[in-house]
Amino acid sequence: MKATRVIQSLCLLLVAASVALGQNVNVDWNRSANFQRYTIYAWGECVDPGELSQLWHERIVQNIEAQLAARGFRKAAPGQQPDVIVNYRSDVKERVSSIAYDYGYGPGWGLGPGLSWGPSWGWGWGGGPVTAEPIMQQELALTVDLVDARQNRLIWRGDASEPLSRKSEKNIKRLRKAVEKLFRNYPYGA
């Protein structure tokens, strides 16, 4: 029974590790837009349904501004007409994954003594009831829009989803990496 718990724990650990690596990023843009002419930005609407704190808002803005600066943007001075309005939406969602496993001890088919195919005894996968365990994971969803300020038209959108950890430092690093990945696909600059 103790070995059963060890195997269950290892399976859960493997699934948790694969969930942690599950960052998704999607980017799209207006292919006819002249991205070289966009150099000045201003902040527009930032929507957070209340799950994220003011600290997260500041982190998101700071990371987006760092990526814009790396691409030659500068923030509009008071009264200055921006080329681009930057909007973002963020949300924290619950994601449910499950792990199923089937293992046991007993007779089965496989490589037996003398390494010949045939009946054998031992631990293995298969032959028993399948057990599934749900795994709850919080996930940050972030959408960043760049809108042409003169035409009021969307020119670039990036969506990222990132599993969250219980550790704040890990989440800060994951947010930074997600925003960096979004802007890697910006069609001009850096």
Secondary structure, 3 states (H helix, E strand, C coil): CHHHHHHHHHHHHHHHHHHHCCCEEEEEECCCCCHHHCCEEEEEEEECCCCCCHHHHHHHHHHHHHHHHHCCCEECCCCCCCCEEEEEEEEEEEEEEEEEECEEEEEEEEECHHHCEEEEEEEEECCCCCEEEEEEEEEEEEEEEEEECCCCEEEEEEEEEEECCCCHHHHHHHHHHHHHHHHHCCCCCC
